[in-house]
Amino acid sequence: MTRSETTGATSEKETVKRTRNPEKTRENILRVAMTEFADKGLTGARIDEIAAKTATTKRMLYYYFGDKEGLYRAVLQRAYEEIRYEESQLDVDHLEPTEAIRALAELTFDHHEAHPDFIRLVAIENTNRGANLVQAEGLPETQAPAIRTLERILQRGQDAGIFRTDTTALDIHMLISSYCVFRVANRYTFKALFDWDLTGAENRPHLRAMIGDVVLAYLQQPGKV
């Protein structure tokens, strides 16, 4: 490492130490970067613009995240962690199985509506064939609780003879996610084709109830009314 590089690295560490709240700075960078990447993708987003909008420096961003790709992966990881955190705050173990399923479905509905940048990031990452998401450290482990929660609900419903036994937690997760992602991701094309706003306030109560109805209808044990 050259003297100038050493000086730069030392200066950056001193800058971080002088920051009154490094964690708050990091969170602010992630928040701004999420919007930038959602709007422009990994290729189009520029580190200089993110630094300017966070009142920090390009060097500071590299100190926290290594490089642009590292920042992008951190944004993806944070986006997925946010919905898992919201799910963890829902006390579904004390709800009846049908109520628990509906609560989880409606929570996902609300979250995706409130976080359109998350849906756009998912679309971008799927266009990139998940190349960056698979490199995010520890991401599968942070997602596992969502499946375990669904497994517990399903087991309780199956034990009570309410839910069918030929389905899995991943089936239900996919069904809920598909509906909720479609509603946000396809709102513009759906309106252009059918002149009906999937995210319009007037349609929201119907669509929010519908996701719970759909999942519970699928889970219904054959022969049960």
N, C-alpha and C positions, 0 to 999 in steps of 0.2 A: 504494500500500500504506500502511495506517495505521501509526502509531508502534507500537501494540500488536502488530500483525502482524509488523512488522519485528523488534521485540524477541523475539517468539515464534520467528521463523525463526532469528535469531541464537542464541537459547538452545538451540534444537534442534541446530544445528550444533556448538555447544560440547559438548552432551551426547554427540553421536556421537564427537567427538574424545576425550572422556574415557573412552569405552568401551574396555576393554582389548583386546577382540577383536571389532571390528565385523562381520567376516565370520561369526564364530561366532554372533553375535546374529542376523544375517540368516538364517542356516541354521536356527536354532532357530525363528524366526518362520515360515519356510516349512514346517517339519516340523509344527508345531502347527496352522498354518492348513490344511494338507492334510487333517488329520483333521476339523477343524471344517467345512470345505467339503464333504468327503465325507459327513459325517453330516447336514448341514443345507442343503446347496446354497448358491449364491451369495446368494440372498434371505434365507435363514434364518440364516446365520452372522453373527455380530456382531463388529465390530472390537474393541469393549470387552472381550469375552470372550477373544479371541485375545491381546490385550495383557496381560490379567491372567494368562493361563496361560504367558506368556513372560517375566513379570516385567519388562515394559517399559511403554511408554506408547503411547496412541493416536497421539500426535503423532509418535513415533518410527517407527511403522509407516507413517505417511503420508510421512515423510521418505524412507524406503527405497523405497516402492512407489507413491507418488503418491495412491492412493485404494484403496477396497475392490476395485474391478474390476481395478486394476493388480496387487494382491496375488493375486487369484484367477488372473489370467493367468500370473503368475510361478509359482504353484503348479502349474498345468497344464504349463507349460514344463518345470519341474523333474521332474515325474512322467515325462514322455516322455524327458527326457535321461537319467534313471537307467537305464532299460532299454537305451537305445542305448549307454551307457557299459559296461554289463555285456557286451553283445554284442561291443564293441570289444576286450574282454579275452580273448575266446575265439579261440584261434589256429587258425581253421578252414582256413587256406590250406595247412597241413601235414597235413591229414586227407584221406582218400579222400573223393570227393564224397558217397557215401552216408553215411559217418560224419559228415561236416560238416553235412549236412542234419539228421540225427538230433540232433546236438549242439545246433544252433540251436533246434530244436523243443523239446528238453527244457529248454534254458535259459529259453525263454519260459514254458514250463509252470511251472518253479520260481519264476520272477520273479512271475508273476501270482498264484500261490498265496501268496507271501510279502508281496505288496503289494495286499491287497483294497481299500484306499482308492483306489488307482489305478484299479481296475476301476469303482468307484462313481463316481469323477470322470468317467470316460469315459461312463458311462451318463447322468450329469447333463448333460454337455456335448452329448451327442447329443439329449437332450430339448430343449435350448436351440438345436438345429440348428447347433451349432458356432460360435455367434456370437462367443464370446470366444476360442476357439482360433485362429480366423483372424486375430485381432489380435495374437497373440503374436509378438514380433519374432524373426525368424531361425529360426523353428521348422522350416519345410521343409528348410532347409539342415542342421539338426542331425539330421534323420531320413534324409537321403539316404544316409549310409554304410551303413545297414541294407540298403537295396535294392542298393547296389553290391556288398556282400558276397555277397548271394544271387545276383546276376548272375554273379559270378566262379565260384561253386560250380556254378551251372547250366551255364555255358559249359564248365567242365572235364568235367562229366558228359556233356554233349552231344558234346563232342569225343571222348570215350572210347566213345561209342555206348551209354552206360548210360541216359541220361535222354532222354525225348521232347523234340522240338524245337518243339512247338506250344504252349509255355507260357512264362510270363514270371515274373520275380522277384516282381512284385506279386501274381500268382496264388498263389504259394507263401506269401508274407507274409500274404495274406488267409486262406488255409487254416489256417495255424498260429495266427494271432491269433484267428480265429473259434472254434476249438476251445478254446483256453486261456482266452479271455474267457468263453465260455459256461459252462465248468466252475465258475468262481468266481462269476459274476454270477447264475447260475440255480441255485445249490446248494440254496437253500431251497425254491423252487417245485418243483424236480425231486424233492426228498425228500418233499414233501407229496403229490405225485402218484404217485410210484413207490416210496416208502419205501426210497430208495437214496441214500446220501450221496456226492455227487461229490467231496467233499474229505476223506472219511473215510480214515484211515491205512491201513485194510485194503484199500481200493480203489486207493490211490495208485500202487503199482508197475504194476498192469495199465493204468491210464489213462495213465501217463507213457510206457510203452512203446508204447501204442496210437497216440499222436500221430505218433511217428516212423514207425510201420508204415503209417499212413494216407497220409502225405505221400509216402513212398517208393513205395507202391503206385500212387499217382497219377502219379508221375514215371517209372515204369517204361516203358522203350521197348517199344512193341508188338512181340511176338514174342520178347522176352527173358524168361527165367525167373528 
